[in-house]
Amino acid sequence: MEIKYKSTRSDSAPITASQAILKGLADDGGLFLPTAVPTLEKSLKELSELDYRGIAYEVMKLFFTDFTEEELKACIANAYDEKFDTDVIAPLSDVQGTYFLELFHGATIAFKDMALSILPHLMTTAAKKNHVTNDIVILTATSGDTGKAALAGFADVKGTKIVVFYPKNGVSPIQEKQMVTQKGDNTFVVGIHGNFDDAQTGVKKIFGDKAVAEKLDKAGFQFSSANSINIGRLFPQVAYYVYAYCMLLKEGKIADGEPVNFTVPTGNFGNILAAYYANKIGVPVHKLICASNDNKVLFDFFESGTYDKNRDFILTTSPSMDILISSNLERLIYLIAGEDAKANAALMTQLSQEGKYTITDRMKEALAMFEAGYSTEKETASKIKSLYEDTGYVIDPHTAVAAFVYDAYKKRTGDTTKTIIASTASPFKFTRSVMTAIDAKYDAMEDFALVDELSALSNVTVPRAIEEIRTAPVRHDHVCEKGEMLKEIYGFLGIS
């Protein structure tokens, strides 16, 4: 079955997967979704005999139907290789009967590597398939992890350039150092005076400006996106939820067909949306538990049916979730609106103009699979500390948000369904937050001394991604106001 892609905001003609990967965002500002939902061609039992790469192929071939088997397998082989520090790619850790899906074993020690390792290969293959002669300029806003993972993926990839904007005072010191030390003549990193939503809004505005697109085209460039709005990131993420289920099945932890819960720390909504699609293609799911931090815009939405970004923006120890505009939620809104592009577009216009919208009761009924909760800063730190003291297992603040929310959900509901928690970043990426949660005395230590202390305390070798930046020189020191983002892009590309 050929799967094409349509916009969430209009009934424009569907396009192929490779075209959607190249465009990133639809011309009308909408996001791309498949015209039909495929289902897994092999049984979960059969899939459980495959390794991660094999399962990734079985999932991605369903969604990227204009890629040949040879092309897709080459993309997967190039993505999931020695960049990962474990051959299984995404190990499952059983911690007191809860399963932590470790998605942080890639080059930048965060879950974004799982999709951003393959996106450059999908994109360059798509460019060849569509006879693109322009250089592709990847334009990305990051709340911390996407930026570095995208930079690492696209660095020195022929025919591409990458520009990353991040909130200057809104990422962890290690996240920032990972970005500003990035090598590659085709990479450009800019801090903005503002928060992630400012960066994301600026990027979306530039994407939607037809005059900018024409100016770039004349200079031999065209934009694409590495943010989670790109289907080339969304659907590779589905693979690790299928893989996690199959590993539990293979190990005899669940019976074939037994439903599981997935608990996901959520900011831009792409990661939990991938779990939603895993269910749609055949993974039995009881509940999808959406975990928020103090910026609990998604928790409030699931509780009330109203999405309202009109609130204070809070900087937390889980910065990748410090988001008030969850872009990928639009895809779910479109689906629960009965794939009514006009209705979805009206809600998105309302969000743009008034900062909020309310879904209908019927739409809210379609969200029955979702549960939501949030964790305060104090609760997040408490979870890191208690899990370490009880088990010796150390988690980062984003994973701790999910673990706390799951504990609260289980206590509230008594639900004993086997649960997989998406562990989205290595604790080494947030050493200060992690170590001071365990003991306040660590706050007096320097950042890289904390890295070594965490290694000794957790009995885990310091990841290569951290060792590499200890003494790496800063290569990117640009900082701008949020209204100057386009000027920075033109400067980098040499466009006057």
C-alpha positions as CSV (number, residue, x, y, z in Angstrom):
1,M,0.0,0.0,0.0
2,E,1.4,3.4,-1.0
3,I,1.2,5.9,1.8
4,K,1.2,9.6,0.9
5,Y,1.1,12.6,3.1
6,K,-1.4,15.4,3.5
7,S,-1.4,18.7,5.5
8,T,-3.4,19.0,8.8
9,R,-4.6,22.5,7.6
10,S,-6.0,22.1,4.1
11,D,-7.1,19.6,1.5
12,S,-4.2,20.2,-0.8
13,A,-2.9,17.3,-2.9
14,P,-1.0,14.6,-1.0
15,I,2.7,14.2,-1.6
16,T,5.1,11.3,-1.2
17,A,7.0,10.5,2.0
18,S,10.3,11.7,0.5
19,Q,8.8,15.0,-0.6
20,A,7.3,15.5,2.9
21,I,10.7,14.8,4.5
22,L,12.3,17.4,2.3
23,K,9.6,20.1,3.0
24,G,9.3,19.5,6.7
25,L,6.4,21.8,7.0
26,A,3.4,22.1,4.6
27,D,3.0,25.2,2.5
28,D,-0.1,26.2,4.5
29,G,1.8,26.0,7.8
30,G,0.2,22.6,8.6
31,L,2.0,19.4,9.5
32,F,2.1,16.3,7.4
33,L,0.3,13.1,8.3
34,P,-0.2,9.9,6.3
35,T,-3.3,9.5,4.2
36,A,-3.8,6.0,5.7
37,V,-2.5,4.1,8.7
38,P,-0.7,0.9,7.8
39,T,-0.3,-2.1,10.1
40,L,2.7,-4.2,10.9
41,E,3.2,-7.0,8.3
42,K,4.9,-9.4,10.7
43,S,3.4,-10.6,14.0
44,L,4.9,-9.1,17.2
45,K,6.2,-12.6,18.0
46,E,8.1,-12.7,14.6
47,L,9.4,-9.1,15.2
48,S,10.7,-10.1,18.7
49,E,13.3,-12.3,16.9
50,L,14.7,-9.3,15.1
51,D,17.3,-6.8,16.3
52,Y,16.7,-3.1,16.6
53,R,17.7,-2.4,13.0
54,G,15.4,-5.2,11.7
55,I,12.4,-3.8,13.6
56,A,13.2,-0.3,12.5
57,Y,13.0,-1.4,8.9
58,E,9.7,-3.2,9.4
59,V,8.2,0.0,10.9
60,M,9.7,2.5,8.6
61,K,8.9,0.7,5.4
62,L,5.2,1.1,6.3
63,F,5.4,4.9,6.3
64,F,8.2,5.6,3.8
65,T,6.7,3.7,0.9
66,D,8.6,5.5,-1.9
67,F,11.9,4.5,-0.5
68,T,13.3,1.2,-1.9
69,E,14.2,-1.6,0.4
70,E,17.9,-1.0,-0.5
71,E,17.6,2.7,0.2
72,L,15.8,2.3,3.5
73,K,18.1,-0.4,4.8
74,A,21.2,1.7,3.9
75,C,19.7,4.7,5.9
76,I,19.1,2.4,8.9
77,A,22.6,0.8,8.7
78,N,24.3,4.2,8.5
79,A,22.2,5.6,11.4
80,Y,22.3,2.8,14.0
81,D,26.0,1.9,14.0
82,E,29.0,2.5,16.3
83,K,27.7,6.0,17.1
84,F,25.7,4.1,19.7
85,D,27.5,2.7,22.7
86,T,25.5,-0.4,22.9
87,D,24.7,-2.8,20.0
88,V,21.1,-3.2,21.2
89,I,20.6,0.6,20.5
90,A,17.8,1.0,23.1
91,P,18.2,-1.2,26.2
92,L,15.4,-1.9,28.6
93,S,16.3,-1.7,32.3
94,D,14.1,-3.5,34.8
95,V,14.0,-1.3,37.9
96,Q,11.7,-2.7,40.6
97,G,9.3,-4.0,38.0
98,T,9.1,-0.9,35.9
99,Y,10.9,-0.9,32.5
100,F,13.1,2.1,31.6
101,L,13.6,2.3,27.9
102,E,17.1,3.9,27.6
103,L,17.0,6.1,24.5
104,F,20.2,7.9,25.3
105,H,23.0,5.7,24.0
106,G,23.6,7.7,20.8
107,A,26.2,10.3,19.9
108,T,24.7,13.1,22.0
109,I,23.2,11.0,24.9
110,A,19.6,12.0,24.4
111,F,16.6,10.4,22.8
112,K,16.7,12.8,19.9
113,D,19.6,10.7,18.5
114,M,17.2,7.9,17.8
115,A,15.6,9.8,15.0
116,L,18.2,12.4,14.2
117,S,20.8,9.7,13.4
118,I,18.7,8.6,10.5
119,L,17.1,11.9,9.3
120,P,20.2,13.2,7.4
121,H,20.3,9.9,5.5
122,L,16.6,9.9,4.8
123,M,16.9,13.6,3.6
124,T,19.9,13.2,1.3
125,T,18.3,10.0,-0.2
126,A,15.0,12.0,-0.6
127,A,16.9,14.9,-2.3
128,K,18.4,12.5,-4.9
129,K,15.0,10.8,-5.5
130,N,13.4,14.2,-6.2
131,H,16.3,15.6,-8.2
132,V,17.0,18.5,-5.8
133,T,20.0,20.6,-6.8
134,N,19.8,23.3,-4.1
135,D,21.7,22.9,-0.9
136,I,19.3,22.0,1.9
137,V,19.4,24.3,4.9
138,I,18.2,22.6,8.0
139,L,16.6,25.3,10.2
140,T,16.0,24.2,13.8
141,A,14.9,25.6,17.1
142,T,15.9,23.6,20.2
143,S,15.1,23.5,23.9
144,G,18.4,21.7,24.4
145,D,18.7,18.3,22.9
146,T,17.4,18.5,19.3
147,G,20.0,21.1,18.5
148,K,23.1,19.0,19.3
149,A,21.6,15.8,17.9
150,A,20.7,17.6,14.6
151,L,24.2,19.2,14.5
152,A,25.9,15.9,15.0
153,G,23.7,14.2,12.4
154,F,24.2,16.8,9.7
155,A,27.8,18.0,10.4
156,D,29.7,17.8,7.1
157,V,26.9,16.0,5.2
158,K,27.4,17.1,1.6
159,G,24.7,19.3,0.1
160,T,23.4,20.4,3.5
161,K,23.9,23.3,6.0
162,I,22.4,23.5,9.5
163,V,21.4,26.5,11.6
164,V,20.3,26.0,15.2
165,F,18.7,28.6,17.5
166,Y,18.5,28.0,21.2
167,P,17.4,30.1,24.3
168,K,20.7,31.6,25.5
169,N,19.8,31.1,29.2
170,G,17.4,28.2,28.9
171,V,19.6,25.1,28.5
172,S,21.9,23.2,30.8
173,P,25.6,24.2,30.8
174,I,26.5,20.8,29.2
175,Q,23.8,21.1,26.6
176,E,25.1,24.5,25.6
177,K,28.7,23.4,25.5
178,Q,27.7,20.4,23.3
179,M,26.3,22.8,20.8
180,V,28.8,25.7,20.8
181,T,31.7,23.3,20.4
182,Q,30.2,21.5,17.4
183,K,32.6,20.9,14.5
184,G,31.6,21.1,10.8
185,D,32.0,23.9,8.3
186,N,28.3,23.6,7.4
187,T,27.1,24.2,11.1
188,F,25.9,27.4,12.7
189,V,24.6,27.9,16.2
190,V,23.0,31.0,17.6
191,G,21.7,31.8,21.1
192,I,18.7,34.1,21.3
193,H,17.6,36.4,24.0
194,G,14.2,34.7,24.7
195,N,12.8,31.3,25.5
196,F,12.3,28.2,23.4
197,D,8.8,29.2,22.2
198,D,10.4,32.5,20.9
199,A,12.9,30.5,19.0
200,Q,10.3,28.0,17.6
201,T,7.9,30.8,16.7
202,G,10.7,32.6,14.8
203,V,11.7,29.5,12.9
204,K,8.1,28.8,11.9
205,K,7.7,32.4,10.7
206,I,10.8,32.2,8.6
207,F,9.6,28.8,7.2
208,G,6.3,30.3,6.2
209,D,7.7,33.4,4.4
210,K,7.4,32.9,0.7
211,A,9.7,35.9,-0.1
212,V,12.4,34.4,2.0
213,A,12.0,31.0,0.2
214,E,12.3,32.8,-3.2
215,K,15.4,34.7,-2.1
216,L,17.0,31.4,-0.8
217,D,16.1,29.6,-4.0
218,K,17.9,32.3,-6.1
219,A,21.0,31.8,-4.0
220,G,20.9,28.0,-4.4
221,F,19.3,27.0,-1.0
222,Q,16.1,25.7,0.3
223,F,14.9,25.2,3.9
224,S,13.9,22.0,5.6
225,S,13.4,21.1,9.3
226,A,15.0,18.7,11.7
227,N,12.5,19.5,14.4
228,S,10.0,16.9,15.5
229,I,7.5,18.3,13.1
230,N,9.3,16.5,10.3
231,I,7.9,13.0,9.5
232,G,11.5,11.9,9.0
233,R,11.8,12.2,12.8
234,L,8.4,11.2,13.9
235,F,8.1,7.8,12.3
236,P,11.6,6.5,13.2
237,Q,10.6,7.1,16.8
238,V,7.7,4.6,16.4
239,A,10.3,1.9,16.0
240,Y,11.6,2.0,19.6
241,Y,8.1,1.6,21.1
242,V,7.6,-1.5,18.9
243,Y,11.1,-2.7,19.9
244,A,10.4,-2.2,23.6
245,Y,7.2,-4.3,23.4
246,C,8.9,-7.0,21.5
247,M,11.8,-7.2,23.9
248,L,9.4,-7.7,26.8
249,L,7.7,-10.4,24.8
250,K,10.9,-12.1,24.0
251,E,12.0,-12.1,27.6
252,G,8.7,-13.6,28.7
253,K,7.8,-10.5,30.8
254,I,4.5,-10.1,28.9
255,A,2.2,-12.5,27.0
256,D,1.6,-12.0,23.3
257,G,-1.2,-9.5,22.9
258,E,-0.9,-8.3,26.5
259,P,-1.3,-4.5,26.6
260,V,1.3,-2.2,28.2
261,N,1.4,1.4,29.3
262,F,4.0,3.9,28.0
263,T,4.9,6.9,30.2
264,V,6.6,9.7,28.3
265,P,8.1,13.0,29.5
266,T,6.6,15.4,27.1
267,G,7.3,18.9,25.8
268,N,6.7,19.2,22.0
269,F,4.4,16.0,22.0
270,G,6.3,14.2,19.2
271,N,7.7,11.4,21.4
272,I,4.3,10.4,22.9
273,L,2.7,10.8,19.5
274,A,5.1,8.2,18.2
275,A,3.8,5.8,21.0
276,Y,0.3,6.6,19.8
277,Y,1.2,5.5,16.3
278,A,2.9,2.4,17.6
279,N,-0.5,1.4,19.0
280,K,-2.2,2.3,15.7
281,I,0.1,0.0,13.7
282,G,-0.4,-2.9,16.1
283,V,1.2,-2.6,19.5
284,P,-1.3,-3.3,22.3
285,V,-1.5,-0.3,24.6
286,H,-3.7,0.3,27.6
287,K,-2.7,3.9,28.5
288,L,-0.3,6.5,27.2
289,I,0.7,8.6,30.2
290,C,1.7,12.1,29.3
291,A,4.2,13.5,31.9
292,S,4.7,17.3,32.2
293,N,6.9,19.5,34.4
294,D,5.9,22.8,36.0
295,N,5.1,24.1,32.4
296,K,2.0,21.9,32.5
297,V,0.2,23.1,29.5
298,L,-0.4,19.6,28.2
299,F,-1.6,18.3,31.6
300,D,-4.1,21.2,31.8
301,F,-5.2,20.4,28.2
302,F,-5.9,16.7,28.9
303,E,-7.7,17.6,32.2
304,S,-9.9,20.4,30.8
305,G,-10.0,20.2,27.0
306,T,-8.6,23.7,26.7
307,Y,-5.1,24.3,25.4
308,D,-3.9,27.6,26.9
309,K,-0.4,28.9,26.4
310,N,-1.2,32.2,28.2
311,R,0.8,31.6,31.4
312,D,4.2,32.3,32.9
313,F,7.1,30.4,31.3
314,I,9.0,28.5,33.9
315,L,12.7,27.5,33.6
316,T,13.1,24.0,35.1
317,T,15.8,21.4,35.6
318,S,14.1,19.5,32.7
319,P,14.6,22.2,30.0
320,S,13.7,20.1,27.0
321,M,10.2,20.1,28.3
322,D,10.1,23.9,29.0
323,I,7.6,24.4,26.2
324,L,4.2,26.2,26.0
325,I,3.5,25.5,22.4
326,S,3.5,21.8,21.8
327,S,3.7,21.7,18.0
328,N,3.0,18.0,17.4
329,L,-0.2,18.1,19.4
330,E,-1.7,19.6,16.2
331,R,-1.4,16.2,14.6
332,L,-3.5,14.6,17.3
333,I,-6.0,17.4,17.2
334,Y,-6.5,16.9,13.5
335,L,-7.0,13.1,14.0
336,I,-9.6,13.5,16.8
337,A,-11.4,16.2,14.8
338,G,-12.1,13.4,12.3
339,E,-9.3,14.5,10.0
340,D,-11.2,17.8,9.3
341,A,-8.5,20.1,8.1
342,K,-10.8,23.1,8.2
343,A,-11.7,22.6,11.8
344,N,-8.1,22.0,12.8
345,A,-6.9,25.1,11.0
346,A,-9.6,27.2,12.8
347,L,-8.3,25.9,16.2
348,M,-4.6,26.6,15.2
349,T,-5.6,30.2,14.1
350,Q,-7.3,30.7,17.4
351,L,-4.1,29.5,19.2
352,S,-2.1,31.9,17.1
353,Q,-4.4,34.9,17.7
354,E,-5.7,34.3,21.2
355,G,-3.1,31.8,22.7
356,K,-5.7,29.2,23.4
357,Y,-8.5,26.9,22.0
358,T,-11.0,24.4,23.4
359,I,-11.9,21.1,21.8
360,T,-15.4,19.7,21.6
361,D,-16.7,17.0,24.0
362,R,-16.7,14.5,21.2
363,M,-13.0,15.2,20.5
364,K,-12.2,14.9,24.2
365,E,-13.9,11.4,24.3
366,A,-11.4,10.4,21.6
367,L,-8.5,11.0,24.1
368,A,-9.6,8.1,26.4
369,M,-6.2,6.3,25.9
370,F,-4.3,9.3,27.4
371,E,-3.6,10.0,31.0
372,A,-1.7,13.0,32.2
373,G,0.2,14.2,35.2
374,Y,2.9,16.6,36.2
375,S,5.8,16.8,38.5
376,T,7.0,19.9,40.4
377,E,10.7,20.7,40.6
378,K,10.7,19.4,44.2
379,E,9.0,16.2,43.3
380,T,11.4,15.6,40.4
381,A,14.5,16.0,42.6
382,S,12.9,13.8,45.2
383,K,12.3,11.0,42.6
384,I,16.0,11.1,41.4
385,K,17.1,10.8,45.1
386,S,14.7,8.1,46.2
387,L,15.3,5.9,43.1
388,Y,19.0,6.1,43.5
389,E,18.9,5.4,47.3
390,D,16.5,2.4,46.8
391,T,18.0,0.8,43.7
392,G,21.3,2.5,42.7
393,Y,19.8,3.5,39.4
394,V,20.4,7.1,38.4
395,I,18.0,9.0,36.0
396,D,18.0,12.5,34.5
397,P,15.3,15.1,35.4
398,H,13.2,14.5,32.3
399,T,13.0,10.7,33.1
400,A,12.4,11.6,36.8
401,V,9.3,13.7,35.7
402,A,7.9,10.6,34.0
403,A,8.8,8.3,36.8
404,F,7.1,10.5,39.4
405,V,4.0,10.9,37.2
406,Y,3.8,7.2,36.7
407,D,4.1,6.5,40.5
408,A,1.3,9.0,41.1
409,Y,-0.9,7.5,38.3
410,K,-0.4,4.0,39.7
411,K,-1.2,5.1,43.3
412,R,-4.3,6.9,42.0
413,T,-5.7,4.2,39.8
414,G,-4.3,0.9,41.1
415,D,-3.4,0.0,37.5
416,T,-0.9,-2.9,37.5
417,T,-0.4,-3.0,33.7
418,K,3.3,-3.5,32.8
419,T,4.7,0.0,32.1
420,I,7.6,1.2,30.0
421,I,9.0,4.6,30.8
422,A,10.8,6.5,28.1
423,S,14.1,7.4,29.6
424,T,15.0,10.4,27.3
425,A,18.4,11.6,28.4
426,S,21.5,10.4,30.2
427,P,22.0,11.8,33.7
428,F,25.4,12.9,32.5
429,K,23.7,15.6,30.5
430,F,22.3,17.2,33.6
431,T,24.9,16.4,36.2
432,R,24.4,19.4,38.5
433,S,20.6,18.8,38.7
434,V,21.0,15.1,39.2
435,M,23.8,15.3,41.8
436,T,22.3,18.1,43.9
437,A,19.0,16.1,43.9
438,I,21.0,13.2,45.4
439,D,22.9,15.5,47.9
440,A,23.0,19.3,48.1
441,K,26.7,19.1,49.0
442,Y,27.5,18.5,45.3
443,D,26.4,22.0,44.3
444,A,29.8,23.4,45.3
445,M,31.6,21.3,42.7
446,E,32.6,22.3,39.2
447,D,30.6,20.8,36.3
448,F,33.2,18.3,35.0
449,A,34.2,17.3,38.5
450,L,30.5,16.4,39.0
451,V,30.7,14.3,35.9
452,D,33.5,12.2,37.4
453,E,31.6,12.0,40.7
454,L,28.4,10.8,39.0
455,S,30.5,8.1,37.2
456,A,31.8,6.8,40.5
457,L,28.5,7.0,42.2
458,S,26.5,5.3,39.5
459,N,29.3,2.9,38.4
460,V,28.7,4.0,34.8
461,T,31.6,5.0,32.5
462,V,31.5,8.7,31.4
463,P,29.9,8.8,28.0
464,R,32.1,9.7,25.0
465,A,29.8,12.7,24.3
466,I,30.8,14.2,27.6
467,E,34.6,13.4,27.4
468,E,34.7,15.0,24.0
469,I,33.6,18.4,25.2
470,R,35.7,18.7,28.4
471,T,38.4,20.7,26.6
472,A,36.8,21.4,23.2
473,P,37.1,25.0,22.0
474,V,34.0,27.2,21.5
475,R,33.3,27.5,17.8
476,H,29.9,29.2,17.9
477,D,29.5,32.4,19.9
478,H,26.7,34.2,18.1
479,V,23.9,35.7,20.2
480,C,21.0,37.7,18.8
481,E,17.6,39.2,19.7
482,K,14.6,37.1,18.7
483,G,13.8,39.6,15.9
484,E,17.2,39.2,14.3
485,M,17.1,35.5,13.5
486,L,16.7,35.9,9.7
487,K,19.6,38.4,9.6
488,E,21.8,35.7,11.3
489,I,20.8,33.1,8.7
490,Y,21.5,35.4,5.8
491,G,24.9,36.2,7.2
492,F,25.8,32.5,7.6
493,L,24.7,31.7,4.0
494,G,26.4,34.8,2.5
495,I,23.1,36.3,1.3
496,S,22.8,40.1,1.2
